[in-house]
């Protein structure tokens, strides 16, 4: 009897040992399939939204006037109130759009790649304004120009140290003036890539550039006819009646050597002079003129 009890106790103990040993966790199995996607999160903040008031102001704006502001908003020929800010009156070129962004709107990657800063003019900006205007809405362009606050240009009176600062045009121009510039950038400015090819070598401010294929697919005969009808009355039949750029240069020189500047003045004129520009001149008109101007016999320089 005692022997049976002992065997029973041994059997129970063995069973407990077996159960305890087998109770340990086995190796992890393979991961299950991914669950369904969770709900969509809230939308991000909107960028600059074009309001109905923005659109109305833009629609009422004059892009031709805006092109003239881009050249020199302080020109007396434009009739804006004269500034009383000595920084502007004494250092105007630090506030003119074209001085930083170039006649071609390409900044220091274009025709101004070799235009170094000085005590009387700013550095040329790296921004491609043409690309910015193409890829941003009218409100974003307006805000970039105006940007009231945070930009106190030449606050210490030292041109050289602050010549890369963008002017705070919200303190200089009215909203209507700024909308004019927005419209110029959006619809009135010529795309210079359509007028000529430019080969840029090196980097700002010691780079160089060469203009080729000036006039592209323009027609010289058509350009000659346009010049005779619209320009020869002042510039003469061969463009030599008026010396330009302080003397020694004529229309032919500008059409061949300065297409980046000439293209702007064809449409928007020479501020402060009798040449008011031709607001309805198309890119094709400009190409025709450039094509005609490559003839050094017809337009000597």
Buried (B, 14 or more C-beta within 10 A) or exposed (E): EEEEEEEEEEEEEEEEEEEEEEEEEEEEEEEEEEEEEEEEEEEEEEEBEEEEEBEEBBEEBBBBBBBBBBBBBBBEEBEBEEBEBEBBEEBBBBBBBBBBBBBBBBBBBBBBBBBEBEEEBBBBBEBBBBEBBEEBBBBBBBBBBBBEEEBEBBEEEEBEEBBBBBBBBBEBBEEEBBBBBBBBBBEBBBEBEEBBEBEBEEEBBEBEBEBEEBBBEBBBEBBBEBBEEBBBEEBEBBBBEBEBEEEEBBBBBBBBBBBBBBBBBBBBBBBEEEBEBBBEBEBBBBBBBBBBBBBEEBBEB
